[in-house]
Amino acid sequence: MAYAALVSLSHTIDQFLNHHHHHYSISNHQNQLQIRSIHEYTIFLQVFFEDFPHKFVNSLEERIRVLANQAEDMIERFISEQIRLAHGLNTSPPRFKFISCIVRVSKYNQNLCYDFDFHELEKLATEIEAVAAEVMEITNHLRFFKDTRAVDSGDVGASSSSSLRIASIHRKNAQDFGFDGDLLAIKERLCGEPSKLQVVPIVGMGGIGKTTLARNAYLDPLIIEWFDVRAWVTVSQDYSEEQILLGLLEIIPHVILTNVSNEEKVYKILKGRKYLIVMDDMWSTKVWDDVRRIFPDDDNGSRVVLTTRLLDVAAYADSSSPLHEIRLMDIDQSWGLLQSKAFAPGERCPYELEDIGKKIAGGCRGLPLAIVVIGGLLSTVSRTRSSWEEIAENVKSAINSTKDGHIEKILSLSYAHLPHHLRPCFLYMGAFPEDHEIRASKLVKLWAVEGFIIKSSVSKGFEEMGEEYLEDFVKRSLVLVSERKSNGKIKSCRLHDAIRQLCIVKAEQEKFHLHVTDKKVEEKNTIQNYRRLCITQFDSGCLGKIHGSTTRAIICFSRPTDSPPQNLRHLKFLRVLDLVYDHINLYYGDQIVWLPSQVFESFHLRYFVFNFPSTPSGYMYKNILQGMSSLRNLQTLIVLSRKNKTCKVNLPFEIWSMPQLRHLVCNYFGQLPNPDQERETTCALENLHTLSAVTNLLCSKSIVKMIPNIKKLGIIYYEEECDPQNYHLENLVLFHQLDKLKIIVLTRWTEVNPIFPLTIEKLTLKGWGFSWEDMMRVIGSLPNLQVLKLRDSNYCWNQWETSEGGFLELKYLLICNSNLKYWITETSHFPRLISLVLHNFRYLEEIPDGIGEIPTLELIELKNCRKTLADSAERIQEEQQDYGNDAIQVRCVDCEY
């Protein structure tokens, strides 16, 4: 992918020119100008991709990708060799003649000089300049003529899709997909109230049946009788207002009108008549802006139906009109549709094929288009169990190999419509295994370290922008949300199999990433041009077989079959190394899991995840990170270990010389090393946003100054003899950027006075054993608090009486393991509460009536509580339903005593 290669090269050059922590510089002014020139051309080409996303010649795009990768390889090789020399390590054999450029490398006040020939880079710069000149001609042409056609006829064209759709409107059977409930709902909206003009948006992913549902309604006899005028127009990605108008004029019967515009003609033809217009396959809100004036509202029940894959487009035309979102089919619907396609009308599936048929239907994952394709395939094969079993074992390949890639072509439209800055983020999701629950936090971190997130606002960090990207994919019906956090943000997501297959195909076509097997490792040419490798089935020794400087990311999703990786010497340009299989600790009998020493020579490493070595006996190698000081580019370090305080990972003092760190995550980090302000290499970690979980954090003012911009902080306190006042929790208030705080206390503290910063949005407290009345008054006064979780709060908390003015923004409240007996509160004390979750309440008899009257409340969840408490929740639900409020859900689990 050319755009991703340009983004990566731009970041590399920016680091090379502007960051000085590598201790090197280029003394030759001409060579500095040469690299800056490449940087300028890189930015220019990036901007072109963003401004004209569909106007590139494929061959030219491939040239750009290759040149950008070659330039980056050369620059990073140079950087790596100089860092190795500065650290006193052996270097690779020289690959250039050391003639033209003096490079100065300094470490600890020493100056070492090296000759370096930039002749090869100069040749690359000349080629990049030539490509930029070609692109400049294309830019001038497009801007002068305002041409909306793609320069390359090989691009995915929406016009061909339009013609296919138009031709198929009347050809297909009106009962193709059998969405009886959906069809009834659409017909009720078309023929029911209100009488004013209403837009009916139908939204869903590609291939889910939007057009079919709209067509079934459009051709329904009742609808034909109900409306005076009906017209269907397919919009698609490449459209013009004039084409839409001409399309409507061709369909709608009318008298000839002269001397008026086509827009006025359509308006006059529809004026006074009850009409139904279907606008199929809309991709832009601009379409509605262009045509909304042609639809008169005569208060006569006229309707406009829109079909789109994009939630924003669906909601844009009429914000008061609810969206009709088509869901994936369940197994019964899938099986019914599959039978209708595999057998002739009135013919039933033989009994001996039913179980295997249902397995095939399930393999289509509820996508109607896939079911139709497989059903058509089944109709052509012999009706024997062996034939159907063969298809059942290869459902996905069967889907992708039939009808000339019909499914891929339809879904490719969604990819073609993505802006270029979102495409690498989307393709990255195809790296995850089939049916994998993708953690949003991990995905966003990977996007960030790869440089794919473009900050458009100073006030938003990379993580916030990445979360917006992910929500954008959801709105485009490309990503399915599996679970949301208590604050409403996406916690985990997944891809439909058909969408994931699209990702894999596009990624391999564009040399973006490759799914690696042992066979592909042996075929070195297969992986030579791929920057990212996804290892889903391998023995760990295959990492040592991967050669070449092109590899920048390795993500492992497979449990090694033999032993941990031992040789990473040929992967010294890695930026991403994830050696963890699905966050499961790896054990090899009594063998200690050693990290290869070469990891700490991967100076370009930005993202590193591994399991902490341990044995069943619990003996831990606590200082395993001692060599990490050489990883000066490291941004994310995640160490997965057992959730046990004996499995503690010590951070070395050298973390204070790693200014790029953004995320430090482990179940148990040791106490932060005390920063030595006198050391020359000590610096504040101004980029560090996540530190979790660190044990016995001493919140001294000197520590606060070293991590001033922390946003997410997790702390575990467990020392019995230590006075809690010695930890200075009153200094928490000095963390002015902190919005998520979790504190776990594994010892009894009777008196402590933390002062929380006003920026806190999410607060989790576990095991605190002191007066909750005082603490809850403090917490309730936090002006931005939205999520509060209180766990294991059994001590000194018999009654809780809230007061006016507290918890003004609280949306989610969880209390677990409490001895609370009496709760006195009113509606106004939790004015924005959405979810109330109570687990393991042994004594509380009922939920206060005022809770049920909170206008925003949507959920009451009880688990392992008294039956009287559950009865009170159900009573609240019934009372609210009597008032017409059906929004409140009540879930009660194991509430029998």
Summary of the structure (lengths in Angstrom):
residues: 897
radius of gyration: 31.2
end to end distance: 60.6
largest distance: 94.7
contacts: 2828
relative contact order: 0.05
helix: 40%
strand: 18%
